[in-house]
Amino acid sequence: MICDFHTHTFFSDGLNSPVELARCAIAAGYKCIGITDHASYCNLDELIRSIKKDCELVEKYWDIIAIPGVELTNVPAKSIKDMAKYAKERGARMVSVHGETIAENVEPGTNREAVESDHVDLLAHPGLLTMEEAIIAAQKNIYVEITHRVGHCLTNGLVASVARKAGARLLVNSDAHSHKDLYSPGRQKIIAMASGLSETEADNILEKNTVMFISKLGFKATWI
C-alpha cells in the first residue's frame, strides 16, 4: 500500500485536478495521498477551500485518505511560522515547507524556520540538511522528506544519513506534478534503500512512519 504526502495539481504547477489525481492514485495502489500545492498568502484561502472540497468528495466515495494541504514555497524564511499557522487556521490539515533543495535558490534559513514552527508537519526536499536542523525536527515531530523528484533527489543520501543520526523521522514522497509521477508498488522502498538506508529502515519508514504521520494529521489508517 502506498502513502504519498507530497503532490501537486493544476491549482499550482501540476496537470491534474485533485479528484483526478486521487483517482489515478487509487488505480496505482495508493491508500493515502496528500495534496500540497505551492502556496503563499496570495492563494492560501482559495487553495485550501478548493482542495478541501475535492478531498471530501474523494473520501466520501472512494477508499483512500485524501489530505488537503499546502507547500509553502519560496516565501521569506521569517514568514514561515506565521504563514503555517494561518494555513492551519484556514483548514489545511497538513503544512509542508519547500526546503532548501540544491536544485533551486531557496532563501537560506528556510529549513531552520520550518523545523522551529509549531504548525509545520513536513520539511520537503531539504537539500543540505544540517544536524542541528534534523535534531530540531526530531524534537518538534516534523518529518523530513526523501524524494525521487529530479534535482531534489540529489541529496537523498545526505538527508537520510543526517536524519538517521538525529532521530528525525523520514517519509518517501513523490512530489508528483502529474499522475505519471505517482509511485508504483515497491518504488518507494527502492528510493529509500538507494538513499543508503537498510531494508529494515526502509520498511519502518513505509510501514510505521507513514501511519504515525497520518495519525499526527488527525486521520486513521483504516488498513491497520
Secondary structure, DSSP 4 states (H G I P E B T S, - for coil): -EEEEEE--TTTT-SS-HHHHHHHHHHTTEEEEEEEEEE-TTTHHHHHHHHHHHHHHHHHHSSSEEEEEEEE-S--GGGHHHHHHHHHHTT-SEEEEE---TTTTPPTTHHHHHHT-SS--EEES-SS--HHHHHHHHHHT-EEEEE-STTGGGGHHHHHHHHHHHT--EEEE--BSSGGGSPPTTHHHHHHHHTT--HHHHHHIIIIIHHHHHHHTT---TT-
